[in-house]
C-alpha cells in the first residue's frame, strides 16, 4: 500500500540509483568531487569520468531530451576545452615538447595541449560525477530527505520546496501567454528586434501571473498553519535504509581504489602533464 500512496517509492523503483536516498547519493560522490579538485594527472579524472557516465547509463533512467546533456556534453566539453584551456598555460613549461600547430612565430606545443586536457578532464569528470545524484534524485526528494534526516527546519525546507514548484508553473504560464499573443496577432513580425519585442511583452503578464501564484501559495500555507508549530508530520517519507549505507561505503571504496591505483596502472600508458 505504501508504494501506491507514496509517489517517491513508486517512481524510483525502476532503476537501482533511483532507489538510493538522495542524501546517500550526495555523500557517495562527495569524496570524488573533492579529489578531482586536487589531482593533476590524466588517468584519475578519466577513470572517474568513465565510471560516472557508465553508472548513470546502466543504473539510472535518463529522459530522452537529457541524454545528450548527460552522455555527450562532458566528452565534447573535454575535447573542446582542452584546446582552449591549453592557451592559458605557461608556454615555458611546454617548450621542450613537440609542436602540434605552428602559425608564424606562434607555436602550440603538445605539452600545452596536455595541460589543457588535464584541466578539462577534471572539469568534465566533476560534471559527470555530480550528475550521479543530479540525474537520480529530484529537488523535492532532496528537500524531504533533508527535513526528515538532517533535521533541517521545515520552514526552510518547504520554502525551497515551493520554489521548486514555481519553475514548472512559470513554464506553463509562459506557454499560455505566448499562445494568447499568437491568437491576438501579437507576433511582432520577424527578425531579432521582433524577438526582443515579443519577449519584452511576456515580462509583465508573466510577472503578474507569478505574483498571483505566490499569493495563492501563501494563502494555502497560512490555511495549513505553516510555521505555527516546530515540527510537522510528513505525508511522504524518503527512507534511509542499510542499503544506502552500503552504497556509500562501496562508492567511497571505489573512489579510494581509483585514487590509489589509477595513476600507477594507467600512468605508463598516458603522457605526463608538464608541471604536474
N, C-alpha and C positions, 0 to 999 in steps of 0.2 A: 504493500500500500504506500510505503514511503516513496517508492520510485514513481508512483503515479501522482503524488502530491508535490513532490519536490522537483522542480524543473532542472535544478543543478544536477541531481542524480540521474535524471532521465536523459539529459542532453550529453552528459560526459561519460557515459558508459561504453561508447563505441570504440574508442582507441585508448591505449594504456596511459598516455600522457594526460588525457582529459580526466582520468580518474584520480590523479595526484592532486593533493591540496595545493592551492596557489602559493601559500607561504613556503611549502616544501619545495616547490619548483624554483622559487626565487632563492631560497637558501642553497639549493643544489648547484646553481650556476654562479653564485657569488664568488667562491674561491677562483674559479676560472676567469671571471671578469677582472679580478684584482691581479692575477698572474699575467694576463695578457697586456696589462698596462706596463708591466715591469720587464718582460722578456725582450730580447733584442735579436734572437736568431730567426731563421726562416722556418725551421721544422716545427717548432711548437705551435705558432699560430696556424700553420697549415693543417696540422692534425686536429686542432680544435675546430677549425672551420669545417673540415670534412665530417668530423664526428657530430657536430651540432646539426649540420644540414641533413646528414643521414638519419639522425634520431628523429627530427621533425618529419622527414619524409616517410619513415616507417611507422612511427608511434603516435602521430598526430594527424588530425584531419585539417587540411588547408583548403579553404574555399577556392574555387577556380579563379576568380578575379585576383586573388592574392598570391597565386603560385609564382608568378614572375617576380614579385617582391621578395618572396621567401627563398626561392631556389636560383634565380638568375641574377638578381641585383647584387648580392655580395660578391659573386665571382666577377661580374662585369666591373664593379667598383674597384676590385683589387687590380685588375688588368689595366684599367684606365688611369687610376690614381697612382700606380707605380711609376708611370711615365712622368706625370706632372710633379709628384712629390719629390722625385729624384732631382728636379731642378733646384730645389731649395737646399740640397745637401752641400757640404763644403767640398769644392772641387779638388782641393789639395789631397784629401784622403783617398780619392779615386784616380789620381793622376797616373798611377802606375798600372792600371787595369786596361784591358783592350778598349779601343774606341769603337763604339757602335754607330754613331752618326757624326759626320763632320760637315759643318757649314762655314766655310771660310776659316776664320780663326777660332770659331766656336766648336767645341767637341763635347759629345755626350758619351761618357765612358760607361763600361759595364758596371763598375763599382757604384757609379751614380744611380744607375737603374736598380741595383741590388738594395741600396739604401732606401729608395722609394718603395721597392717591393716589400721590404721588411715592415715599413710603416703602414703601407696599405693592407698588408696581410693582417697586421694586428687590428686595424680598424674593421676590416671585413670580418675577422673572427669575433671581435666584440659584438658586432651587429648580429652575426649568426647565433652566437651563444645567447644573447639577450632575446632572440626570437623564440627560444625554447619555452620560457614562461609566457612570452608575449602572444604566441600562437595558441598555447594550450589553455590559458586562463583568460577570463573576461574581467572587465573592470568591476562589475557588481560582485563577482565571486571574491575578488581581492578585498573589497570593502567588507563583505560579510565575514571573511576569514580573519581580517584584522580586528574587527569588532569582537568576534567570538573567542579568538585565541590569543591575541596580543593585548586585549583589554583597551583598545582604542576607544575613547568616548564615542558613544553612538551619535552624539550631536555632530561630531566631526565627520564620522564615517558616512552617515546618511546624508549629510550635506554634500559630500563628494558623490554619493550615490545619485542624488538628484541632479548633480551637474552632468554625470554620465548620461542621464535620460534626456538632457537638453540637446545633445548632439543629434540623435535621430529626429528629434522634434524640429530642430532647425532645418534639417534636410527636407522634411515633409512640408514645412511652411514655405521654404524656398520653391519647391516644386509647384505648390499651389499658387504662389504669387506669379511665377513665370507663366503658368497655364492661363491665369486670369489676364495677364498682359497680352498674351497672344490672342485670346478671344476678343479683347477690346481693340486689337490692331495697334498695339503699342510696341511693335518690334523695334522701331527706330532705325530701320534701314540696314545697310551693310558697312563693313569696314571697321577699323579699330576704334574710331571715335563713336560709332554707333554702339559697339560693345561696351564702351565705358559708360555711355548714357543709359544703356539698359541696366547695367549693374548698379549705377547710381540710383536708378528708380526702384531697385529692390530694397535699398537700405532702410527707408522709412517704414514701409509696411512690415519688413522683417523685424525691425526693432519694436514696432507696435505689437506684433504677434508674440515676440519674446516676453515683453512686459506683461501681456495678458496671461501667458502661460505661467510666468513666475508668480503672478498674483494668485492664480488658481492653485498652484503647488503650495504656496504659503498658507492659503486658507485651509487646504486639505491637511497640512501638517498641524495647524492650530486645532482643527477639529479632532485630531487624533491625540491631542495633548502632547505633542512633540516637545521634549525638553522639560516636561513637568516633573519627571522622576529621574533618578540617577541611572537606572537601567531599564531596559525594555526586553520583552520576550521576542524570540526570533521565530518567524514563520518558516523560513528555510534555513537549514543548517548546512555548513560546509565542514564535513567531518575531518578530523586529523587522526589517521589510522597508523598502526605499526608499519604497514607497508610504505607509508610516506617517509618514515624514518629510515627504512631500508633503502628507499630510492635516494635519499640524501646521502647516506653512507656510501652507496655504490657510486654516485656521481663524484663525491669527494675522492674516493679511491681511484677512479679513472683519471681525475684531474692530477692527483699526485703521480700516478704512473706516467702520464704524458709529460709532466714537468721533469721527471727523473730520467726517463729513457728516450724520449723523442729526440733530444739533441744528440745523444750518443748513437742511436740506431740510424737516424736519417742525416745526421750532420756530415758524415762522409760522402753522402750522395748529393748534397746540396752545397753550393759555393758559400764561402764565408762572406759576411757583410763587412765592408770596410768600417773601421771604427767601433765595431761591436765588441 
